[in-house]
Amino acid sequence: MSKTIQIALAGNPNSGKSSLFNSLTGLNQKVGNFPGVTVDKHSGTVLLNETVKAELIDLPGSYSLYPRRSDEWVAYKVLMNQDASIKPDVVVVATDASNLKRNLLFVSQLIDLKKPVVVALTMMDLARRKEMKIDVLQLERELGVPVVPVNARKNKGFDLLKKRIYEAATQTWKPPAYDFIENKELAPEAITKVKELIPGLSDYSALHHLINHENFVLPDALQVQIEAAETDNKFQPTAVQGTEIVQRYQRIRQVMQNTVIEKTQREKQLYAEQLDKLLLHKVWGYAILLTVLFLLFQSVFWIAQYPMDMIETGFAKLQTWLTAFLNEGWWSDLLINGVVAGLSGILVFVPQIMILFGLITVLEETGYMARISFLTDKLMRKVGLNGKSVMPMISGFACAVPAIMSVRNIENRKERLLTILVTPLMSCSARLPVYTILIALVIPNTFYLGFLSLQGLVMMGLYIFGLVIALIVAWIAKRLINIKDKSFFILELPIYRSPRWKNVLYTMIEKAKVFVFDAGKIIMVISLLLWVLSSYGPENVMSETTATYETLIQQNPNSAAALEKEKQAALLQNSYAGIMGKAIEPVIEPLGYDWKIGIALITSFAAREVFVGTMATLYSVEGGEEDEQTLRNKMNAAVKADGTKVYSLATGVSLMIFYLLAMQCMSTLAVVKRETQSWKWPIIQLLYMTGLAYVLSMTAYWLLQ
């Protein structure tokens, strides 16, 4: 064949499609995005025989050709020839043999499109465990398309599968002449009219043009003609769809009777059913869920702490080495405190992203993720979300960046958007340094009942408060966001199985790459901007400050180190960032903050944990564990112009609430922009979270003052 063969890989979710894709392509894979959407596009090269290569495109999982989620629409448009970039020569359908009846609905729809289709039977081992025996040759005759059993774990059946794909692509094996069901019985006159307007369509493809032509790229005149065909023939899409599904399952039942033998005498209860009695129990199910989520949350901290510390230590040593090696100048400062510091701020998140997505993939692979969504759906639905929102929100306790990236499996657009908008209200790990130092400053280290620490209870209260606010915001926002998508919580409970560690590792790597190369670009730009604001100020003021401290250092060489710290604090105060801190002081004064806290609010926009470093610089204290106590003492001793303490209980609580609620994370904004494909929602998120933080922080300050 002269042109490159394109193969579309389709199938139901949890049908073994990812394993099939990985086995066929090996390491010859790449990831992008389908045009105009955020759905990941996985493609790879397959060697069909010694001379013929093909491109394999992994389409998002779909239950049928009636799409509901954004990723299902991507697959649907490819299969309906509405994607200009992908015109598949063959469709390979991953079909779960252990759930053959459900999978055959999608298979039969694809067959009736009259495209070359090859069925890859997966999960044959699970079918045997269910005591199912499938007559593959008879199934092939019933469907009229090639059927090939494969085993991705043992790499069996792939040579025959590649042969059948090549035969289908070269029309050696042609699509069946007959339809799986008689589509003309559904809307014969309307279908005939559409086929006259668009020659070459199958009956079933014409039916889908009647149902979804508004979403297809068609000339305006043709759109009007199809609409007229609907009106003239009183076409009712919902009724036709229901009739079609009933007819298909009637035909599928006949196919199953002719091709599948199942033992019916005293069928033993499957392991999945036994586990579900416990894991979906109305009491124990929630207890186990809380335990699993606690362990997941803690594991992200426990496991990620070590590689994150290594990355931070490595970059600190690199900065130290570059400082000693390079000549002092603006360009070296830009490299060290701009570029290198920016890269550090990006890469330090990678361990959390990889570990979190790895653990989530394990939950998905084992089948437990679907149970979590099922258990939490009732509560989430009351505030405008659904059960699938719980994992992104829980993941937000570790880091909002990967949490927001994981919302794509929520079908309903409104619920997906609501989840994105409220997930950053979860207290991520970047807030911990802020909480720790402020709690130590303003909360007494007292114990109740001998073991309940007041400081620990305040810390827990901050996490719970963030969750409560998120649910309230979602409940309000669902009434304000005008998206009319119907919400259906249709969820398959897959069978339990051991995770495929190759898939887990692959997901971890791919999610890290998406973050580094997509969100990382925006983070670097803002990091460099913050460096400029913190390093430069009005030339005359900065020069005068530098000259003053250089004179003092020459006059007092024994105090050079302390004076150098004061110099850096003064330069920061007079920098553009410092000027901004002074400028916003009247705005933040009602919250109990001074200009130094104002600078910290600005600089910590890059990352909330920068608050502690900014305070250390402003109070002329070096970092380090030993100096942490010194920093707390300095902050504790800080007073305002009227002699009152800066960090009183009222100010400390106000500041904790502000950092809890405010959107001070450019990484999150970058990812929200990427996921929504618009700056509208990140800007709305920035405004509502900052406004909410301001109002509640001011309220707390005035109540406790």
ABEGO torsion letter per residue (X at the ends): XABBBBBBBBEBBGAGAAAAAAAAAEABBBBBBBBGBABBBBBBBBBABAABBBBBBBBBBBABABBABAAAAAAAAAAAGABAABBBABBBBBBBAABAAAAAAAAAAAAAAGBBBBBBBBGAAAAAAAGBBBBAAAAAAAAGBBBBBBBAAAGBGAAAAAAAAAAAAAGABBBBABBABBAAAABAAAAAAAAAABBGBBAAAAAAAAAAAAABBBBAAAAAAAAAAAAAAGBBAAAAAAAAAAAAAAAAAAAAAAABBBBABGBBBBAAAAAAAAAABAAAAAAAAAAAAAAAAAAAAAAAAAAAAAAAAAAAAAAAAAAAABBBEAAAAAAAAAAAAAAAAAAAAAAAAAAAAAAAAAAAAAGAAAAAAAAAAAAAAAAGBBAAAAAAAAAAAABAAAAAAAAAABABAAAAAAAAAAAAABBBAAAAAAAAAAAAAABBBBBBGGABBAAAAAAAAAAAAAAAAAAAAAAAAAAABBBABBBBBBBBBBBBBBBBAAAAAAAAAAAAAAAAAAAAAAAAAAAAAAAAAAABBBAAAAAAAAAAAAAAAAABAAAAAAAAAAAAAAAAAABAAAAAAAAAAAAAAAAGBBAAAAAAAAAAAABAAAAAAAAAAAAGBBBEAAAAAAAAAAAAABBBAAGBBABBAAAAAAAAAAAAABBBBAAAAAAAAAAAGBAAAAAAAAAAAAAAAAAAAAAAAAAAX
